[in-house]
Amino acid sequence: MKINVEEVQHIAKLAKLRFTNEEAEKMAKEFDSILGHFQSMEEVPLEDTKTSSKEEIKTVLRKDEAVIFEDKAKLFRNVKQMRDGYIQVPKIIE
Amino acid sequence: MQIATMTIDEIRVGIREQKFTAQEVVKALFQRIKKVEPEIGGYITLCEEDALQQAIIVDEKIKAGEKLGKLAGVPVAVKDNICTDGIRTTCASKMLEDFIPPYDATVVKKLKAEDAIIIGKTNMDEFAMGSSNENSAFKIVKNPWDTKRVPGGSSGGSAAVVAAGMAPLSLGSDTGGSIRQPAAFCGVVGLKPTYGLVSRFGLIAFASSLDQIGPLTRTVKDCALSLEVLQGNDPMDGTSVKEVKTKSYLDGLEEGVKGYKIGIPKGFLQKGLNEEIAKAIEDSIEKFKELGAIVEEIDLPITDAELSAYYIISSAEASSNLARFDGVRYGYRTEDFQKLDELMEKTRTEAFGGEVKRRIMLGTYALSSGYYDAYYNKAQKLREKIRQQYQEIFKTYDLIITPTTPSLPFLCGEKVNDPMEMYLGDIYTININLAKLPALSMPCGFSKEGLPIGIQLIGGEYTEDKILKAAFALEEELKLSTIIPEGKEEI
Protein backbone atom coordinates (compact mmCIF):
# COMPACT_ATOMS: atom_id res chain seq x y z
CA MET A 1 0.00 0.00 0.00
CA LYS A 2 1.29 3.42 -0.95
CA ILE A 3 -1.00 5.18 1.45
CA ASN A 4 -2.68 3.94 4.62
CA VAL A 5 -5.90 4.84 6.37
CA GLU A 6 -4.16 7.19 8.83
CA GLU A 7 -2.65 9.15 5.95
CA VAL A 8 -6.02 9.36 4.22
CA GLN A 9 -7.50 10.73 7.44
CA HIS A 10 -4.66 13.26 7.72
CA ILE A 11 -5.27 14.49 4.14
CA ALA A 12 -9.00 14.63 4.87
CA LYS A 13 -8.28 16.90 7.83
CA LEU A 14 -6.28 19.24 5.57
CA ALA A 15 -9.06 19.17 2.94
CA LYS A 16 -11.79 19.80 5.53
CA LEU A 17 -13.58 16.56 4.73
CA ARG A 18 -14.67 13.67 6.93
CA PHE A 19 -14.52 9.98 6.12
CA THR A 20 -15.54 6.95 8.13
CA ASN A 21 -12.75 4.41 8.48
CA GLU A 22 -14.55 2.21 5.99
CA GLU A 23 -14.63 5.05 3.44
CA ALA A 24 -11.00 5.89 4.16
CA GLU A 25 -10.04 2.28 3.51
CA LYS A 26 -11.81 2.34 0.16
CA MET A 27 -10.12 5.61 -0.74
CA ALA A 28 -6.70 4.23 0.25
CA LYS A 29 -7.28 1.37 -2.20
CA GLU A 30 -8.34 3.72 -4.99
CA PHE A 31 -5.35 5.96 -4.29
CA ASP A 32 -3.12 2.93 -4.57
CA SER A 33 -4.15 2.37 -8.15
CA ILE A 34 -4.05 6.09 -9.03
CA LEU A 35 -0.68 6.77 -7.35
CA GLY A 36 0.67 3.61 -8.97
CA HIS A 37 -0.25 5.11 -12.30
CA PHE A 38 1.50 8.36 -11.37
CA GLN A 39 4.76 6.38 -11.26
CA SER A 40 4.68 6.57 -15.07
CA MET A 41 6.05 10.11 -14.73
CA GLU A 42 9.30 8.62 -13.45
CA GLU A 43 10.07 7.26 -16.92
CA VAL A 44 10.20 10.71 -18.51
CA PRO A 45 13.51 12.56 -18.28
CA LEU A 46 12.69 16.02 -16.98
CA GLU A 47 16.01 17.25 -15.60
CA ASP A 48 16.39 19.82 -18.38
CA THR A 49 12.81 21.02 -18.37
CA LYS A 50 11.82 24.08 -16.39
CA THR A 51 8.29 24.86 -15.33
CA SER A 52 6.72 27.33 -17.74
CA SER A 53 8.65 30.53 -18.18
CA LYS A 54 7.13 33.89 -17.37
CA GLU A 55 8.02 35.66 -20.65
CA GLU A 56 5.70 33.36 -22.59
CA ILE A 57 2.68 34.79 -20.87
CA LYS A 58 1.22 37.68 -22.81
CA THR A 59 -1.62 38.71 -20.55
CA VAL A 60 -1.34 41.85 -18.46
CA LEU A 61 -3.22 43.12 -15.46
CA ARG A 62 -5.92 45.68 -16.03
CA LYS A 63 -6.38 48.77 -13.90
CA ASP A 64 -8.27 47.98 -10.75
CA GLU A 65 -11.21 50.30 -11.14
CA ALA A 66 -14.32 50.33 -8.99
CA VAL A 67 -17.53 49.72 -10.93
CA ILE A 68 -20.94 50.34 -9.45
CA PHE A 69 -23.00 47.14 -9.21
CA GLU A 70 -26.40 48.49 -10.19
CA ASP A 71 -28.82 46.09 -8.56
CA LYS A 72 -27.66 45.71 -4.94
CA ALA A 73 -30.55 43.39 -4.05
CA LYS A 74 -29.08 40.77 -6.38
CA LEU A 75 -25.95 40.62 -4.27
CA PHE A 76 -28.01 39.39 -1.33
CA ARG A 77 -29.82 36.72 -3.33
CA ASN A 78 -27.82 33.86 -1.89
CA VAL A 79 -27.48 35.14 1.64
CA LYS A 80 -28.92 32.86 4.29
CA GLN A 81 -29.60 35.47 6.96
CA MET A 82 -29.65 39.27 7.09
CA ARG A 83 -29.67 41.47 10.16
CA ASP A 84 -30.01 45.28 10.12
CA GLY A 85 -28.82 45.46 6.52
CA TYR A 86 -25.80 43.23 7.18
CA ILE A 87 -25.14 39.67 6.12
CA GLN A 88 -25.18 37.40 9.13
CA VAL A 89 -22.75 34.48 9.05
CA PRO A 90 -21.94 31.83 11.65
CA LYS A 91 -19.43 32.79 14.33
CA ILE A 92 -16.02 32.10 12.80
CA ILE A 93 -13.67 33.33 15.53
CA GLU A 94 -13.50 31.24 18.65
CA MET B 1 -41.21 23.22 -38.43
CA GLN B 2 -38.71 20.37 -37.94
CA ILE B 3 -37.03 22.07 -35.01
CA ALA B 4 -35.23 18.90 -33.93
CA THR B 5 -33.02 18.80 -37.01
CA MET B 6 -32.61 22.52 -37.62
CA THR B 7 -29.21 24.17 -37.49
CA ILE B 8 -28.42 27.55 -35.95
CA ASP B 9 -27.93 28.90 -39.43
CA GLU B 10 -31.36 27.70 -40.64
CA ILE B 11 -33.07 29.14 -37.57
CA ARG B 12 -31.45 32.57 -37.74
CA VAL B 13 -31.98 32.90 -41.51
CA GLY B 14 -35.59 31.68 -41.24
CA ILE B 15 -36.36 34.24 -38.54
CA ARG B 16 -34.65 37.03 -40.45
CA GLU B 17 -36.54 36.21 -43.65
CA GLN B 18 -39.75 35.91 -41.61
CA LYS B 19 -40.44 32.33 -42.66
CA PHE B 20 -41.27 31.76 -39.01
CA THR B 21 -41.08 33.78 -35.80
CA ALA B 22 -38.75 33.44 -32.81
CA GLN B 23 -41.81 32.59 -30.72
CA GLU B 24 -42.66 29.71 -33.05
CA VAL B 25 -39.10 28.44 -32.72
CA VAL B 26 -39.16 28.55 -28.92
CA LYS B 27 -42.63 26.95 -28.70
CA ALA B 28 -41.68 24.15 -31.09
CA LEU B 29 -38.48 23.55 -29.16
CA PHE B 30 -40.24 23.28 -25.80
CA GLN B 31 -42.73 20.84 -27.34
CA ARG B 32 -39.78 18.77 -28.44
CA ILE B 33 -38.17 19.06 -24.99
CA LYS B 34 -41.36 17.93 -23.25
CA LYS B 35 -41.44 14.84 -25.43
CA VAL B 36 -37.79 13.81 -25.34
CA GLU B 37 -36.30 15.21 -22.12
CA PRO B 38 -37.88 12.70 -19.69
CA GLU B 39 -35.94 9.97 -21.45
CA ILE B 40 -32.63 11.86 -21.73
CA GLY B 41 -32.26 13.97 -18.56
CA GLY B 42 -30.09 16.58 -20.27
CA TYR B 43 -31.47 19.63 -18.47
CA ILE B 44 -31.28 20.63 -14.82
CA THR B 45 -33.30 23.83 -15.23
CA LEU B 46 -35.63 24.96 -18.03
CA CYS B 47 -36.68 28.59 -18.53
CA GLU B 48 -39.70 28.40 -20.80
CA GLU B 49 -41.36 31.64 -19.71
CA ASP B 50 -38.19 33.71 -19.88
CA ALA B 51 -37.36 32.20 -23.26
CA LEU B 52 -40.79 33.12 -24.63
CA GLN B 53 -40.38 36.67 -23.33
CA GLN B 54 -37.03 36.91 -25.09
CA ALA B 55 -38.58 35.55 -28.28
CA ILE B 56 -41.30 38.22 -28.16
CA ILE B 57 -38.60 40.90 -27.94
CA VAL B 58 -36.80 39.46 -30.98
CA ASP B 59 -40.03 39.31 -32.97
CA GLU B 60 -40.82 42.91 -32.06
CA LYS B 61 -37.37 43.97 -33.22
CA ILE B 62 -38.04 42.32 -36.57
CA LYS B 63 -41.43 44.02 -36.90
CA ALA B 64 -39.88 47.37 -36.09
CA GLY B 65 -37.10 46.76 -38.61
CA GLU B 66 -34.39 47.12 -35.94
CA LYS B 67 -30.90 45.73 -36.37
CA LEU B 68 -30.68 42.08 -35.29
CA GLY B 69 -27.87 40.28 -33.52
CA LYS B 70 -25.97 37.44 -35.20
CA LEU B 71 -27.89 34.80 -33.23
CA ALA B 72 -31.31 36.49 -33.17
CA GLY B 73 -33.91 34.01 -31.99
CA VAL B 74 -31.48 31.09 -31.67
CA PRO B 75 -32.19 28.96 -28.58
CA VAL B 76 -29.12 28.18 -26.46
CA ALA B 77 -28.64 25.67 -23.65
CA VAL B 78 -25.95 26.61 -21.12
CA LYS B 79 -23.93 24.18 -19.01
CA ASP B 80 -24.89 24.51 -15.37
CA ASN B 81 -21.44 25.68 -14.25
CA ILE B 82 -21.74 28.91 -16.27
CA CYS B 83 -23.38 31.73 -14.32
CA THR B 84 -26.72 33.07 -15.52
CA ASP B 85 -28.22 36.12 -13.83
CA GLY B 86 -31.41 35.08 -12.06
CA ILE B 87 -31.25 31.46 -13.24
CA ARG B 88 -30.16 28.79 -10.78
CA THR B 89 -26.61 27.59 -11.46
CA THR B 90 -25.90 24.38 -9.57
CA CYS B 91 -22.78 22.74 -11.02
CA ALA B 92 -24.95 19.61 -10.61
CA SER B 93 -23.96 19.70 -6.93
CA LYS B 94 -25.91 19.68 -3.71
CA MET B 95 -23.45 22.40 -2.66
CA LEU B 96 -24.99 24.92 -5.09
CA GLU B 97 -28.49 23.46 -5.38
CA ASP B 98 -30.12 26.83 -4.59
CA PHE B 99 -27.45 29.18 -5.93
CA ILE B 100 -28.81 31.99 -8.11
CA PRO B 101 -25.97 34.07 -9.58
CA PRO B 102 -26.24 37.86 -9.40
CA TYR B 103 -24.56 38.28 -12.79
CA ASP B 104 -24.15 36.72 -16.23
CA ALA B 105 -20.93 35.05 -17.32
CA THR B 106 -19.27 37.03 -20.12
CA VAL B 107 -20.18 34.34 -22.67
CA VAL B 108 -23.84 34.56 -21.64
CA LYS B 109 -23.71 38.35 -21.95
CA LYS B 110 -22.24 37.99 -25.42
CA LEU B 111 -24.96 35.54 -26.49
CA LYS B 112 -27.67 37.86 -25.19
CA ALA B 113 -26.08 40.84 -26.94
CA GLU B 114 -26.51 38.91 -30.20
CA ASP B 115 -30.20 38.26 -29.37
CA ALA B 116 -29.78 34.55 -28.60
CA ILE B 117 -32.39 33.03 -26.27
CA ILE B 118 -31.33 31.10 -23.15
CA ILE B 119 -33.65 28.10 -22.82
CA GLY B 120 -32.14 26.20 -19.93
CA LYS B 121 -29.18 24.90 -17.97
CA THR B 122 -27.71 21.53 -18.83
CA ASN B 123 -26.85 18.59 -16.65
CA MET B 124 -23.20 17.71 -16.06
CA ASP B 125 -20.80 15.81 -13.86
CA GLU B 126 -20.63 17.54 -10.48
CA PHE B 127 -18.26 20.53 -10.73
CA ALA B 128 -17.30 19.23 -14.21
CA MET B 129 -15.42 16.26 -12.75
CA GLY B 130 -16.13 13.10 -14.68
CA SER B 131 -16.30 11.48 -18.09
CA SER B 132 -19.73 9.86 -18.03
CA ASN B 133 -22.15 12.34 -16.48
CA GLU B 134 -22.90 9.78 -13.79
CA ASN B 135 -21.52 12.16 -11.15
CA SER B 136 -24.45 14.60 -11.31
CA ALA B 137 -26.00 14.97 -7.86
CA PHE B 138 -29.47 15.16 -9.43
CA LYS B 139 -29.86 12.64 -12.25
CA ILE B 140 -27.82 10.87 -14.88
CA VAL B 141 -27.94 11.84 -18.56
CA LYS B 142 -28.53 9.17 -21.17
CA ASN B 143 -26.97 8.96 -24.60
CA PRO B 144 -29.66 9.78 -27.20
CA TRP B 145 -28.18 7.19 -29.59
CA ASP B 146 -28.65 4.41 -27.05
CA THR B 147 -30.23 5.28 -23.74
CA LYS B 148 -28.50 2.39 -21.96
CA ARG B 149 -25.21 4.19 -22.58
CA VAL B 150 -23.55 7.28 -21.12
CA PRO B 151 -23.39 10.55 -23.09
CA GLY B 152 -19.83 11.22 -21.91
CA GLY B 153 -18.83 14.02 -19.60
CA SER B 154 -18.52 16.34 -18.05
CA SER B 155 -20.63 18.36 -20.54
CA GLY B 156 -22.86 15.31 -21.09
CA GLY B 157 -26.10 17.28 -20.87
CA SER B 158 -24.86 19.90 -23.33
CA ALA B 159 -23.93 17.21 -25.88
CA ALA B 160 -27.08 15.12 -25.35
CA VAL B 161 -29.53 18.02 -25.77
CA VAL B 162 -27.95 19.00 -29.10
CA ALA B 163 -27.89 15.38 -30.32
CA ALA B 164 -31.51 14.80 -29.26
CA GLY B 165 -32.77 17.91 -31.03
CA MET B 166 -33.51 19.80 -27.79
CA ALA B 167 -31.20 22.75 -28.63
CA PRO B 168 -29.32 23.76 -31.77
CA LEU B 169 -26.50 25.23 -29.66
CA SER B 170 -25.18 24.55 -26.20
CA LEU B 171 -22.23 25.78 -24.20
CA GLY B 172 -19.89 23.38 -22.46
CA SER B 173 -16.64 23.67 -20.56
CA ASP B 174 -13.53 21.60 -21.24
CA THR B 175 -10.81 20.99 -18.65
CA GLY B 176 -9.47 17.68 -19.96
CA GLY B 177 -11.89 16.75 -22.74
CA SER B 178 -15.24 17.67 -21.22
CA ILE B 179 -16.57 19.21 -24.46
CA ARG B 180 -14.88 16.92 -26.99
CA GLN B 181 -15.48 13.52 -25.37
CA PRO B 182 -19.26 13.97 -24.94
CA ALA B 183 -19.41 15.52 -28.43
CA ALA B 184 -17.78 12.32 -29.75
CA PHE B 185 -20.10 10.05 -27.73
CA CYS B 186 -23.23 11.93 -28.85
CA GLY B 187 -22.27 12.54 -32.49
CA VAL B 188 -22.11 16.34 -32.41
CA VAL B 189 -19.45 18.97 -33.10
CA GLY B 190 -17.63 20.29 -30.02
CA LEU B 191 -14.80 22.79 -29.87
CA LYS B 192 -12.36 23.52 -27.07
CA PRO B 193 -10.83 26.87 -28.06
CA THR B 194 -7.27 27.98 -27.34
CA TYR B 195 -6.85 28.82 -23.64
CA GLY B 196 -7.63 32.54 -23.44
CA LEU B 197 -9.70 32.91 -26.62
CA VAL B 198 -12.99 32.71 -24.73
CA SER B 199 -13.50 34.49 -21.40
CA ARG B 200 -13.83 32.32 -18.30
CA PHE B 201 -15.48 35.07 -16.26
CA GLY B 202 -18.57 33.52 -14.69
CA LEU B 203 -17.44 29.95 -15.26
CA ILE B 204 -17.35 28.26 -11.87
CA ALA B 205 -13.73 27.14 -11.67
CA PHE B 206 -12.57 23.54 -11.64
CA ALA B 207 -8.90 23.88 -12.75
CA SER B 208 -8.31 27.48 -13.76
CA SER B 209 -5.21 26.91 -15.90
CA LEU B 210 -7.00 24.27 -17.98
CA ASP B 211 -10.69 25.31 -18.08
CA GLN B 212 -12.09 26.74 -21.31
CA ILE B 213 -15.65 27.36 -22.52
CA GLY B 214 -16.71 26.28 -26.00
CA PRO B 215 -19.74 25.53 -28.21
CA LEU B 216 -21.46 22.24 -29.07
CA THR B 217 -23.44 22.26 -32.31
CA ARG B 218 -24.81 20.03 -35.07
CA THR B 219 -22.60 21.38 -37.83
CA VAL B 220 -19.14 22.86 -38.29
CA LYS B 221 -20.59 26.05 -39.75
CA ASP B 222 -22.71 26.48 -36.60
CA CYS B 223 -19.56 25.96 -34.53
CA ALA B 224 -17.74 28.70 -36.49
CA LEU B 225 -20.66 31.06 -36.12
CA SER B 226 -20.91 30.46 -32.37
CA LEU B 227 -17.18 30.92 -31.82
CA GLU B 228 -17.35 34.30 -33.53
CA VAL B 229 -19.81 35.41 -30.88
CA LEU B 230 -18.10 33.80 -27.87
CA GLN B 231 -14.47 34.79 -28.45
CA GLY B 232 -12.55 37.90 -27.54
CA ASN B 233 -10.75 39.81 -24.83
CA ASP B 234 -12.50 40.34 -21.51
CA PRO B 235 -11.09 42.71 -18.88
CA MET B 236 -12.81 40.52 -16.27
CA ASP B 237 -10.61 37.52 -17.14
CA GLY B 238 -6.91 38.22 -16.61
CA THR B 239 -5.94 35.23 -18.76
CA SER B 240 -8.08 36.21 -21.72
CA VAL B 241 -6.27 37.01 -24.93
CA LYS B 242 -5.09 40.57 -25.55
CA GLU B 243 -3.38 40.65 -28.90
CA VAL B 244 -5.16 38.30 -31.25
CA LYS B 245 -7.47 40.17 -33.58
CA THR B 246 -11.09 39.13 -33.69
CA LYS B 247 -11.47 36.75 -36.58
CA SER B 248 -14.47 35.89 -38.68
CA TYR B 249 -14.48 32.12 -38.72
CA LEU B 250 -17.13 32.00 -41.44
CA ASP B 251 -14.92 33.83 -43.95
CA GLY B 252 -13.17 31.28 -46.09
CA LEU B 253 -14.71 28.33 -44.25
CA GLU B 254 -15.16 26.56 -47.60
CA GLU B 255 -11.55 27.01 -48.68
CA GLY B 256 -10.67 23.36 -48.11
CA VAL B 257 -7.47 21.68 -46.98
CA LYS B 258 -5.44 21.63 -50.19
CA GLY B 259 -1.78 21.91 -49.22
CA TYR B 260 -2.45 21.48 -45.48
CA LYS B 261 0.20 19.52 -43.66
CA ILE B 262 -1.45 17.08 -41.29
CA GLY B 263 0.48 15.10 -38.70
CA ILE B 264 -0.68 11.70 -37.41
CA PRO B 265 0.99 10.59 -34.16
CA LYS B 266 2.68 7.25 -34.75
CA GLY B 267 1.50 5.80 -31.50
CA PHE B 268 -2.16 6.60 -31.76
CA LEU B 269 -3.10 3.14 -32.97
CA GLN B 270 -1.75 1.82 -29.71
CA LYS B 271 -3.27 -1.00 -27.79
CA GLY B 272 -6.56 -0.13 -26.22
CA LEU B 273 -7.95 1.79 -29.19
CA ASN B 274 -11.25 0.34 -30.36
CA GLU B 275 -10.90 -1.22 -33.82
CA GLU B 276 -13.98 0.41 -35.28
CA ILE B 277 -12.71 3.81 -34.15
CA ALA B 278 -9.28 3.13 -35.66
CA LYS B 279 -10.93 2.21 -38.97
CA ALA B 280 -13.12 5.33 -39.02
CA ILE B 281 -10.12 7.58 -38.29
CA GLU B 282 -8.09 5.92 -41.05
CA ASP B 283 -10.96 6.42 -43.49
CA SER B 284 -11.13 10.12 -42.58
CA ILE B 285 -7.37 10.46 -43.05
CA GLU B 286 -7.80 9.00 -46.56
CA LYS B 287 -10.48 11.60 -47.24
CA PHE B 288 -8.12 14.37 -46.21
CA LYS B 289 -5.51 12.98 -48.61
CA GLU B 290 -8.08 12.92 -51.41
CA LEU B 291 -8.92 16.53 -50.60
CA GLY B 292 -5.30 17.51 -51.22
CA ALA B 293 -3.81 17.52 -47.72
CA ILE B 294 -0.30 16.20 -47.13
CA VAL B 295 -0.49 13.58 -44.40
CA GLU B 296 2.61 12.42 -42.53
CA GLU B 297 3.36 10.35 -39.47
CA ILE B 298 4.84 12.37 -36.63
CA ASP B 299 6.68 11.48 -33.48
CA LEU B 300 4.30 12.43 -30.71
CA PRO B 301 3.98 9.82 -28.02
CA ILE B 302 0.66 9.79 -26.22
CA THR B 303 1.60 8.39 -22.84
CA ASP B 304 0.36 7.46 -19.41
CA ALA B 305 2.76 10.01 -17.90
CA GLU B 306 0.80 12.84 -19.51
CA LEU B 307 -2.42 11.51 -18.08
CA SER B 308 -0.80 11.47 -14.63
CA ALA B 309 0.39 15.06 -15.02
CA TYR B 310 -3.12 16.09 -16.00
CA TYR B 311 -4.76 14.43 -13.01
CA ILE B 312 -2.22 15.89 -10.60
CA ILE B 313 -2.48 19.47 -11.89
CA SER B 314 -6.25 19.47 -12.33
CA SER B 315 -6.86 17.93 -8.91
CA ALA B 316 -4.41 20.30 -7.22
CA GLU B 317 -6.16 23.31 -8.73
CA ALA B 318 -9.56 21.84 -7.89
CA SER B 319 -8.64 21.31 -4.24
CA SER B 320 -7.70 24.99 -4.06
CA ASN B 321 -10.66 26.32 -6.09
CA LEU B 322 -13.22 24.30 -4.16
CA ALA B 323 -11.90 25.46 -0.79
CA ARG B 324 -14.28 28.42 -1.13
CA PHE B 325 -17.27 26.17 -0.50
CA ASP B 326 -17.24 26.22 3.27
CA GLY B 327 -20.85 26.91 4.27
CA VAL B 328 -20.05 30.38 5.60
CA ARG B 329 -21.29 32.80 2.96
CA TYR B 330 -23.41 31.00 0.35
CA GLY B 331 -24.30 27.54 -0.88
CA TYR B 332 -25.15 24.55 1.27
CA ARG B 333 -24.71 24.82 5.04
CA THR B 334 -24.91 21.92 7.47
CA GLU B 335 -27.57 22.15 10.16
CA ASP B 336 -25.85 21.21 13.39
CA PHE B 337 -22.42 22.48 14.30
CA GLN B 338 -20.59 23.94 17.25
CA LYS B 339 -17.25 25.14 15.96
CA LEU B 340 -15.94 26.55 12.69
CA ASP B 341 -14.06 23.40 11.68
CA GLU B 342 -17.14 21.35 12.31
CA LEU B 343 -19.23 23.72 10.16
CA MET B 344 -16.81 23.43 7.25
CA GLU B 345 -16.13 19.71 7.49
CA LYS B 346 -19.77 18.73 7.83
CA THR B 347 -20.90 21.14 5.12
CA ARG B 348 -18.35 19.85 2.62
CA THR B 349 -18.79 16.20 3.56
CA GLU B 350 -22.56 16.36 3.23
CA ALA B 351 -22.72 18.42 0.03
CA PHE B 352 -19.88 17.14 -2.20
CA GLY B 353 -20.27 13.89 -4.11
CA GLY B 354 -17.77 11.01 -4.21
CA GLU B 355 -15.77 12.03 -7.28
CA VAL B 356 -15.41 15.65 -6.15
CA LYS B 357 -14.13 14.46 -2.77
CA ARG B 358 -11.70 12.08 -4.47
CA ARG B 359 -10.24 14.90 -6.59
CA ILE B 360 -10.00 17.28 -3.63
CA MET B 361 -8.20 14.57 -1.67
CA LEU B 362 -5.88 13.76 -4.56
CA GLY B 363 -5.08 17.43 -5.06
CA THR B 364 -4.52 18.07 -1.37
CA TYR B 365 -2.24 15.05 -1.21
CA ALA B 366 -0.22 16.13 -4.27
CA LEU B 367 0.27 19.60 -2.79
CA SER B 368 0.98 18.47 0.75
CA SER B 369 4.34 18.75 2.42
CA GLY B 370 6.75 16.04 1.30
CA TYR B 371 4.93 15.18 -1.91
CA TYR B 372 5.00 18.51 -3.72
CA ASP B 373 8.22 17.83 -5.64
CA ALA B 374 7.39 14.23 -6.43
CA TYR B 375 4.00 15.04 -7.87
CA TYR B 376 3.00 18.65 -8.51
CA ASN B 377 6.40 20.00 -9.52
CA LYS B 378 7.12 17.05 -11.77
CA ALA B 379 3.70 17.36 -13.37
CA GLN B 380 4.34 21.05 -14.11
CA LYS B 381 7.63 20.19 -15.76
CA LEU B 382 5.97 17.51 -17.82
CA ARG B 383 3.31 20.00 -18.83
CA GLU B 384 5.98 22.37 -20.11
CA LYS B 385 7.64 19.56 -22.04
CA ILE B 386 4.32 18.66 -23.67
CA ARG B 387 3.72 22.28 -24.60
CA GLN B 388 7.15 22.55 -26.22
CA GLN B 389 6.60 19.30 -28.13
CA TYR B 390 3.39 20.59 -29.65
CA GLN B 391 4.90 24.01 -30.41
CA GLU B 392 7.71 22.32 -32.31
CA ILE B 393 5.28 20.23 -34.36
CA PHE B 394 3.10 23.21 -35.25
CA LYS B 395 6.12 24.96 -36.76
CA THR B 396 5.84 22.40 -39.59
CA TYR B 397 2.27 21.13 -39.48
CA ASP B 398 -1.14 22.79 -39.74
CA LEU B 399 -3.07 20.12 -37.90
CA ILE B 400 -2.73 16.96 -35.86
CA ILE B 401 -5.38 14.26 -36.09
CA THR B 402 -6.22 11.66 -33.44
CA PRO B 403 -9.33 9.87 -32.25
CA THR B 404 -11.26 11.79 -29.58
CA THR B 405 -11.78 8.73 -27.39
CA PRO B 406 -10.23 5.24 -27.20
CA SER B 407 -13.63 3.58 -26.77
CA LEU B 408 -17.23 3.82 -27.95
CA PRO B 409 -19.86 5.18 -25.51
CA PHE B 410 -19.90 2.71 -22.63
CA LEU B 411 -22.85 1.40 -20.64
CA CYS B 412 -24.27 3.34 -17.69
CA GLY B 413 -22.66 1.93 -14.54
CA GLU B 414 -19.91 0.10 -16.46
CA LYS B 415 -16.96 2.12 -15.13
CA VAL B 416 -18.49 3.91 -12.19
CA ASN B 417 -16.67 1.82 -9.57
CA ASP B 418 -13.23 2.09 -11.11
CA PRO B 419 -11.98 5.70 -11.13
CA MET B 420 -8.66 4.81 -12.79
CA GLU B 421 -10.41 3.02 -15.64
CA MET B 422 -12.59 6.10 -16.15
CA TYR B 423 -9.54 8.42 -16.15
CA LEU B 424 -7.81 6.32 -18.85
CA GLY B 425 -10.59 7.23 -21.28
CA ASP B 426 -9.26 10.81 -21.41
CA ILE B 427 -5.91 9.82 -22.96
CA TYR B 428 -6.40 11.67 -26.28
CA THR B 429 -7.91 14.87 -24.93
CA ILE B 430 -5.99 15.91 -21.80
CA ASN B 431 -2.76 16.86 -23.60
CA ILE B 432 -4.55 19.58 -25.49
CA ASN B 433 -5.57 21.32 -22.27
CA LEU B 434 -2.10 20.94 -20.82
CA ALA B 435 -0.67 22.55 -23.98
CA LYS B 436 -3.43 25.22 -24.04
CA LEU B 437 -4.25 24.37 -27.67
CA PRO B 438 -7.53 24.39 -29.60
CA ALA B 439 -9.13 21.10 -30.70
CA LEU B 440 -12.41 20.09 -32.23
CA SER B 441 -14.25 16.79 -32.13
CA MET B 442 -16.70 15.94 -34.88
CA PRO B 443 -18.52 12.80 -35.95
CA CYS B 444 -16.59 10.77 -38.53
CA GLY B 445 -18.60 7.57 -38.66
CA PHE B 446 -20.64 5.01 -36.76
CA SER B 447 -19.92 1.65 -35.21
CA LYS B 448 -21.78 -1.46 -36.39
CA GLU B 449 -24.15 -0.95 -33.47
CA GLY B 450 -24.87 2.57 -34.67
CA LEU B 451 -22.86 4.45 -32.05
CA PRO B 452 -21.14 7.68 -33.09
CA ILE B 453 -17.36 7.90 -33.51
CA GLY B 454 -15.48 11.17 -33.00
CA ILE B 455 -12.35 12.44 -34.73
CA GLN B 456 -10.20 15.09 -33.07
CA LEU B 457 -8.59 17.90 -35.09
CA ILE B 458 -5.90 19.74 -33.12
CA GLY B 459 -4.34 23.05 -34.17
CA GLY B 460 -1.64 25.43 -33.00
CA GLU B 461 -2.51 28.33 -30.67
CA TYR B 462 -5.26 30.54 -32.09
CA THR B 463 -5.60 28.56 -35.33
CA GLU B 464 -9.27 27.76 -34.83
CA ASP B 465 -9.82 29.04 -38.39
CA LYS B 466 -7.64 26.25 -39.83
CA ILE B 467 -9.31 23.61 -37.68
CA LEU B 468 -12.76 24.77 -38.76
CA LYS B 469 -11.82 24.81 -42.47
CA ALA B 470 -10.55 21.24 -42.26
CA ALA B 471 -13.56 20.13 -40.24
CA PHE B 472 -15.91 21.75 -42.73
CA ALA B 473 -14.19 19.98 -45.63
CA LEU B 474 -14.44 16.59 -43.88
CA GLU B 475 -18.06 17.17 -42.96
CA GLU B 476 -18.89 17.96 -46.60
CA GLU B 477 -17.26 14.68 -47.62
CA LEU B 478 -18.88 12.53 -44.94
CA LYS B 479 -22.36 14.11 -44.83
CA LEU B 480 -23.08 12.71 -41.36
CA SER B 481 -23.91 15.62 -39.14
CA THR B 482 -27.67 15.94 -39.63
CA ILE B 483 -28.47 12.36 -38.75
CA ILE B 484 -30.15 12.18 -35.35
CA PRO B 485 -31.02 9.21 -33.20
CA GLU B 486 -33.57 6.80 -34.58
CA GLY B 487 -37.12 7.16 -33.38
CA LYS B 488 -36.59 10.76 -32.33
CA GLU B 489 -37.05 12.45 -35.73
CA GLU B 490 -40.70 13.45 -35.41
CA ILE B 491 -42.27 15.85 -32.95
Interface residues (C-beta under 8 A of the other chain):
Chain A: I3 V8 I11 A12 L14 A15 K16 L17 R18 F19 M27 E30 F31 S33 I34 H37 F38 S40 M41 E43 V44 L46 T49 K50 T51 S52 K58 T59 V60 L61 R62 F69 D71 K74 L75 R77 N78 V79 K80 I87 V89 P90 K91 I92 I93 E94
Chain B: D85 G86 D98 F99 I100 P102 Y103 G196 P235 G238 T239 S240 V241 K242 E243 T303 D304 A305 L307 S308 A309 Y311 I312 S319 A323 D326 G327 V328 R329 Y330 G331 R333 F337 K339 L340 D341 L343 M344 E345 K346 R348 T349 F352 K357 R358 I360 M361 L362 T364 Y365 S368 Y375 N377 K378 A379 Q380 K381 L382 R383 E384 K385 R387 Q388 P419 M420 Y423
